[in-house]
Amino acid sequence: MLLELHKIEKSFNDQPILRGVSLQITPGEIVALLGPSGCGKTTLLRIIAGLEEPSSGNLLFKGEELAEMPVHERGFGLVFQDYALFPPKDVAGNIEFGLRMLGWDAEKRAIRVGQVLELVGLSGFEGREIHELSGGEQQRVALARSLAPSPRLLLLDEPMGSLDRALRDRLMRELGAILKEAGGMLDRPEGITAVFVTHDQEEAFAVADRIFVMNAGLIEQEGTPAILYRKPKNVFVARFLGMENIIKGKVVNLEPPRVSTSFGEFLISPGPCDIGQHVTLLIRPEAAKLHIPVIDSYTEIRAILANISFRGRYQDVTFEIAIDESTRLSLKFDFNTDVSLPHPDTEVTLYLDPASTIVLED
């Protein structure tokens, strides 16, 4: 195990920020700390970096306690949201800064500058001034500077938070590949191990091998992006990942598993349930179809199409279901842009896939 955190706690002015956080990271992993503002993710990153001290708990790197090790001796790279570049220095000067501190000679520095600029797609930018660069280019220089000394661990705090949407989407697609490729080039055959903080689930899904979802100083759930999306543990995780179709019900059958709700019965994905158990259901946004599937084991409901929001690659569609004369339930589903939808206020039949209807922990 490369990095181990055991029951890390941190308080400011008697206010708990981290409440017994434990996690393990293996060599070459890219890990995301994902959560809303104030959940403790940046504080946890700063504790790993040595910029904050935990109130209690243990940090181990390759089995060695980090608590008494100064920041400059940890051999970790840091990338901040605001880049923290040196305006008086050109691109090469910024990247060389840490290498000079480590005593690298000029020839070795020049070779490494060229290597990391190639990694981040900025070959030939050595002599460019910082003020001449776009925000995306500056962030790439900051990343190159942190990668240059071949860090034992790379820590990134909201690395794409200051970029506009187009640049963020581009770097989001490329960051994981850059880190994977960097290992072989920078004498880290296991790959660059990285921990990055983000509040954006798209960034976490696109870049990370594994994600820790944090809330109020605790880790709510950890897993690969696929596992988190398919099986969010509870209501908080589901809602934070953008899933809004959450309803209450009671288990009325096990074979096949079926849950009764205030507006009908739902076939659900098999799981540990008991007859009569009150449960919380999540219906994922891709669950609905407008035409009856080949197999007939789908939940069929009638709903009014209330709103269509075009999102480019897909359509975000809101439906309303009447529970009684005065109460309606809203459900949101995603459809590909090539799916022809009726006009708003049209009543339709929806067919819901049981595999996309799961029970959450309360």
Buried (B, 14 or more C-beta within 10 A) or exposed (E): EBBBBBEBBBBEEEEBBBBBBEBBBEBBBBBBBBBEEEBBBBBBBBBBBBEBEBBEBBBBBEEEEBEEBEEEEBBBBBBBBEBEBEEEBBBBBBBBBBBEEEEBEEEEBBEBBBBBBBBBBBEEBBEBEBEEBEBBBBBBBBBBBBBBBBBBBBBBBBBBBBBEEEBBBBBBEBBBEBBBBBBEBBEBEEBBBBBBBBBBBEBBBBBBBBBBBBBBBBBBBBBEBEBBBBBBBBBBBBEBBEBBBBBEBBBBBEEEBBBEBEBBBBBBBEEEBEEEEEBBBBBBBBBBBBEEEEEEEBBEBEBBBBEBEEEEEBBBBBBBBEEEEEEBBEBBBBBEEEEEEEEEEEEBEBBBBBBBBBBBEE
